[in-house]
């Protein structure tokens, strides 16, 4: 199932990795130092992004519960639900 917190975690990890690579290269550090620091930054940023994503999901879920007044948590789906209208009659049954 689609999880926004995992997407946010991945984006945060890649952003941290990119910034660390760029900063290390601009500082003219050795390649091993740059890559080591970038990997550490990626892992840390991924966990921070995951935590922030979970908080964001919870805030949105609580807001939707408040707005809809429902007792059960609202879980968004990635595909639209089917219509509640019955199918139109065709052929000999239609009057």
C-alpha positions in Angstrom: 0.0 0.0 0.0 1.1 3.6 -0.7 2.7 5.2 2.4 3.6 8.9 2.3 6.0 8.5 5.2 8.2 6.1 3.1 8.2 8.5 0.2 9.2 11.4 2.4 11.9 9.2 4.0 13.3 8.3 0.6 13.3 11.9 -0.7 14.9 13.1 2.5 17.6 10.5 2.4 18.5 11.3 -1.2 18.5 15.0 -0.5 20.8 14.5 2.5 23.1 12.4 0.4 23.2 14.9 -2.4 24.0 17.9 -0.1 26.7 15.9 1.7 28.3 14.9 -1.7 28.2 18.5 -3.0 29.6 20.0 0.3 32.3 17.4 0.5 33.4 18.0 -3.1 33.4 21.8 -2.6 35.6 21.4 0.5 38.0 19.3 -1.6 37.8 16.4 0.9 39.2 12.9 -0.1 36.6 10.7 -1.9 36.4 8.1 0.9 35.6 10.9 3.4 33.0 12.4 1.1 31.3 9.1 0.5 31.4 8.0 4.2 29.9 11.3 5.3 27.3 11.2 2.5 26.1 7.7 3.5 25.9 8.7 7.2 23.9 11.8 6.2 21.6 9.7 4.0 20.7 7.3 6.8 20.2 10.1 9.3 18.0 12.1 6.9 16.0 9.0 6.0 15.1 8.4 9.6 14.3 12.0 10.2 12.1 12.1 7.1 10.4 8.9 8.1 9.5 10.3 11.5 8.3 13.6 10.0 6.2 11.7 7.5 4.6 9.7 10.3 3.8 12.9 12.2 2.3 14.4 9.0 0.2 11.3 8.3 -1.1 11.4 11.9 -2.0 15.1 11.7 -3.9 14.6 8.4 -5.7 11.6 9.8 -6.8 13.4 12.9 -7.9 16.4 10.9 -10.0 14.2 8.6 -11.6 12.5 11.6 -12.5 15.9 13.0 -13.9 17.1 9.7 -15.9 14.0 8.9 -17.0 13.2 12.4 -16.3 9.6 11.9 -15.3 7.3 14.7 -13.1 5.1 12.6 -9.8 6.4 11.1 -10.0 7.6 7.5 -7.6 5.7 5.3 -7.0 7.3 1.9 -6.9 4.9 -1.0 -4.8 5.2 -4.2 -7.7 4.1 -6.5 -11.1 5.7 -6.8 -14.1 3.8 -5.3 -16.9 2.6 -7.5 -20.0 4.6 -7.9 -23.0 3.8 -5.6 -25.5 4.3 -8.5 -27.0 1.1 -9.9 -26.1 0.2 -13.5 -28.5 1.6 -16.1 -31.0 -0.8 -17.6 -30.7 -1.7 -21.2 -32.5 -3.9 -23.7 -35.9 -5.4 -23.1 -35.9 -4.6 -19.4 -35.8 -0.8 -19.9 -39.2 0.9 -20.1 
